[in-house]
Amino acid sequence: QLFSEVLGSNEGFQDPFNSLGEVGIKSIVNGPTIWTGDSLARCGRTRTPGYYDFNSLTYGVAQSLAYPLHVKVLSPWFSPTQRGTAMGLWATSQQVGGVLSTALAAFLLGVAGWRFAVVGPAALTCVAAVALTRIVVDPPWCKLEAKVVTKGKGADADANEGVVGDCDWRPPVGMREVLRIPKLAALMASYFFVKIVRYCLIFWLPFYLARECGMGVAAAGYMSCLFDLGGVAGGIATGVLGDKYFPGRRTVLGAYMCAALALAVLCYQSASQMNALVNGLVMTLIGVLVAGPDALLESSSIADTCEAAGYGTEVLGTASGLVNGAGSVGAVLQGALTAWIASTYGWGALFGTLAVMCVLSVGTLLASVPETPEKRVRTAAAA
């Protein structure tokens, strides 16, 4: 997944799509979606471990390529005062999909076996790709055929380039320039820490509930769904609050939520030993608090940061790929980190480590707050 995020953010692959108005960005989005379904179906049909591993790799590549492109196709449709709510609502697809896919996979596994449990969702993915083709509308910059034309010849040709058509088209920007966007590195670091916490809880909560709280496997699985359900509320609430009270400074709201998340994580081990009601309530609260910063960092905050630096949609795909790539590093590392800490030092040490990650994300989120135009003017004047 890390490799695919880097590939998705490479300027040689993704950014030239900005100039393909005649193709349409939605056609490009559908490619990875169909590729995802095809790779998943091949995983369900394979009979050799090597072929399964290869298809799993291509599945991860295809799935991760789609995410930055979805951000790029959705974000331009909404103004800065609407972006948080819209993208927060869209981000809840992760939690809703997680709950529904778990139920669907369990049902298909019991009825038709593991192969159909894999091939069935793959078929649904391909159906979704067809639906995207029919429903999604190209963003505003693809409405007109914007073409770069050169007026004149020789040495003055570059100076006379212009754009035909009244639209938002801009030439592609390389990844090195995108990496120099102020505050983007802080966003990447923030998402790294948030992803460690989120994926640790997603993957290890059922095991913790069964091992430490004495729940049955099925009960632990159902209980852990409260984490995802809390995430749905957290993503939507954070988007609405960000638009209303933190426009252009959404990462401040994310910092508040990560600070509260650190306290909730520290209290969870004690709360989980009380009773099922307290356990479920604190788990739901943790889901709310971790999904809010996650939703901000993967979409609306990236657009805010790029706009504050004077860029537009020409860098949005690359910036999204870089931030999500940094998050993928955290998602990969958490597996080994979680297993080592829990087995060596115990679950209390693990929850303490997650709290430290939350505190570190508070610092990086505050460091990633875009400068206001007035502050940029004062900084330039002082320089």
N, C-alpha and C positions, 0 to 999 in steps of 0.2 A: 504493500500500500504506500509506503514511503517513496519507493521508486516511482510509482505511478503519479503521486502528487507532484514530484519534481518534474516529471515528463509533462504533466498537465500545465505546469507553470512556465515551461520553456518557451522563449519568445519565437523560436523557430517553428513551433507547432501551433500554438494557440493564438498569439496576437495577430498574425496575418488574417485571421478570420474576420477581423473588424472591417477589412476592406472588401469582403466578398458579399456585398449587398445583394448581388443577383442570385446568390445561393441561399442566403438567409441563415441567420444564426440558429434558428430552431431546427434546421436540417442537420446542423453540426451537433446539436445537443442530442438528437435522436440516435446518432451513430453509436456513441458509447452505451446508450440505454439498450439498444438491440444487441450490441456486443456482450453486455452483461448477461442478458437472458440466454444468449447462445452458449457462453462459457459455463454458466451454471447448469444448463441442460447437459452439456458434455460431462460435467462432473458427476451427474446422476447416472449417466450411461456407461461410464468407464469401468473397466474391470482390472486395471493395473495401477499400482501405486504411483509410478512415474508419470503416467498420463494424467492421473488425478491431480498430482502436484502441479503439473504444467497448466492445466485448465484452472486450477485455483489461483495461480499467479495471474493468468490473463483476466480472470474474473475480477481480481483486486485492481488491476490496472484499469479496466473498463469502468468499474464502479467509481473509482476515485477521479477519473477524468471527467465524469459527468458533473461532479459537485461544483467545481469552480465555474463551469459553463452555465449551470442553472442559476448561480448567483449573478452571473453576467447578463443573463437574459431577463431576469426578474427585476433587479435593482433599478435600472433606468426608468421603469414605468412609474416609480413612486417618488414624490418630492421628499426632501429631507425630513419634513414634519410627518410624513406618512410611512417612511421606510421602516422604522423600527417595528411598528405594528404589523405591517405586511410581511416582513421577513421573519418576525417572531412567530407569526401564525404558520408560515411555510415551514419553519424549522421544527415545528411539532410533529411533522411527518416522521421524524426519526423515532419519537417515543410511541406514537400511535402505531406506526409500522412494526416496531419492536414487539408490542403487546399482541397485535393481530397475527404477526408471523409466528410467534411462539405457539399460539393456540392452533393456527393452521398446521404448522409442522407436526405438533403432537397428534392432531386428528389424523392427518394423512399417514403418519408413521404407524399408528395403530390399525388403520383400515387397509392400507395398500403397501406398506413397507417403506424403507428409507429411500429407495430410488425414486419412488413417486413423490415422496416428501420433498425431494430436491427438484425434480423435473416440473412438478406442479407450479411452484413459485416462479420458475424460469419462464413457463408459458404465460403467467400473469404479467411478468416483466415485459415480455414482447407485446402483449396486448396494450400495456400502458404506453409503450413506445408509439404504437399506432394511434392511440388516443392523443398523445402529445402532438403528433403530426397534424391532427384534425383540429385541435383546440388552441394550441399555443400560437400567439401572434408575434411576429418579429418586433423587436424593440424599435423605438423611434428612429435610431440612426440607420436602420435598414430600409426605411420607407422610401427613400429616394436613392437613385443611383449616383452616389458621390464618387467622382472620378478625379484623380489628380491629373492636371494638365500642365504642360510646360509651355510657357510663352517665351519665345526667343530661342536662341541657340548659343552654343559655346559656353564660355565661362559664366555668363549671366543666367544660364538656364535654371540653376537651383534657386536663385533669388526670385525667379518669376513663377514659381510653382503656386498653383491655387487650386481651390476645390470648386467644382461645378455643382450647383444645387444648394438649396437652403437646408442644411442638415448639420448634425452634430459629429460628423466624421472627422477623425484625426488620424494621422499616420501612426503606425505601430511603434511601441516603445520597448526597448530591450530590457531583459531581466536585470542587468546590472544597474540600469537607471532606476528601475522599480525598487530594487533593494536599497537605494539611497533615499527613498521617500522618508521624510521625517516621521518618526513614531512607528513606522511599520515593523521595525525589529522588536520594539516593545510589545506590539500586538502578537508577534510570533512567539515571543517568550511567554506571554500570558496564556496563549492557547496551549502551549506545551504543558504548563502546570495544570491547567484546567482539565485537559484530556487525561492526564495521569489519574486524577481524582475520579473523573466520570467513568472511565473504562474499568478502573479497579472495582468500583462499586457495581457496575453492570455485570461484570464477569464473576465476581467473588461473593456477592451478597447471598445468592442461593446456597453456596457451599458453607458460608458462615452461619446462616440460619439453621441449616441441617446439622452442622458439626457442633456449634457452640450453643445454639438455642434449643436443640433437641427436637426440631421439627422433622416431619416426614419430608421426603424428597418432593412430592407433589405440593404439599402445603408451603414449603420453602419457595418453590417456583411461583406459586400464586401470590404469596406475600411480597416477593420481590417486584411484582408488577406494579405495586404502589409507587415504587421509585420512578417508573416510567410515567405513570399517571400524574404524579406530582410535576414531572418535567413538562407535560403538556400545559398545565396551568402556569408554570414558571416562564416558559417561552412566550406565551401570549401576554402575561402580565408585565414582563420586562419590556416587551416591545411597546406596549401602550404607555407605560410609565416613562420610558426613554423618550418617546415622541413628545409627551406633554411637559415633562419637567427637566429633561436633559438633552435637548436637541443639539446635535453636534458634539456633545460631551457624554455620550452614552457609557463610555468606559468608567466614568465616575460611579454610575449606578452599578455597574459590574463589580467595582471594587467594594462597594457597600455589601453586595450580596456574597462576595467571597469571604469577607470578614465574618459575616453571620454564618456562612458555611463552615468556617474553621471551628467555631464554637459548637455548632450542631454535630459535626463529625466527632469532636472530642467527647460529647455527651452520649453518643449513640451506643457505645458498648454497654454503658450502665442502663440506658433506656431499654435496650433489647432484652435485658434480663428481667425486667419488671413484669410485663404482661403483653399480650398480643396487641391490645389497643394502643398502649404507649409506644410499643415497637413500630406499629404501622404509622402512627402520627408523625413520629420523628423521622422515619424513613421517607414519608411523603414530603415533609419539609425539606429534607436533604435533596430530594429530587427537584423541588421547586428552585432551591438556591443554586444547584449546579447547572441546571438547564438554562437559567437566565443568562449568566456570563457566556455559556457555550453558544447560545443563539446570537448574542451580540457579536462575539468574536468571529463567528464564521460568516457573517454577512454584513449587517448594517454598519458596524464600526469600521470595517474595511473601506466601505464607500465613503464614510465620513473622513477618514484619514487621507484618502486619495484626493478628495475634493478640497480639503484644507490645504493640501500641497499644490493645488492648481491643476490637477489632472482630472480627466473624465473617464469615460468608459473604455478608453484605449488601454488602460492599465488594470482594469478591474479583474479580468480573468487571471492575469499573472499574479496580482497581489493576493487574490483569493487562493490560488494554488499554493503560494508560498506560506501563507498563514495556516492553511489546512495541512500542508506538508509538515510544518513544525508541530502541529497537533498530533499528526500521525507518529512522529518520533516518540512523543509521550505515550501514545496508545500502545506502541510496540514495546517500549521499555517497561511499562507497568507490569506486564506479565511476570517477567523474571524478578523484578523488584518486589512485587507483592508476595510471591512465593517464598523468596529468601527471607524477607522481614518476618512474615507470619510464622514460618517454620523455625526460625532461629531465635527470635525475640518475643514472639507472641502477637496476638491480635491487638493488644493495647498499644504496642509499639507501632503497629501498622496504622491504626487510626491517628496516632500522634504524628506519624510521618505525613499522612494525608492533610492534617491540619497545617503542618509546616508548608506544604505545597500551596494550600489556600492562602496563607499569609504572603508567600512569595508572589502569588498571582495578584494580590492586592497592590503590592509595590509596582509591578510591571503594568498593571492596568492604569494606575495613577500616572505613571510615566508616559503612557500612550495617549493621554488626553490631547487632542489637537489644539494648537494655539489659535486664539481668536485673531481676526484681522487686526484689531487694535494692538494686540501684543506683538504680532509680527512686525508692525510698523515701528513700534518702540524699539524692538530688537535690532531692526535694520538701521534705525537712526543712531542707536548707541554704537553699532559697529562702524 
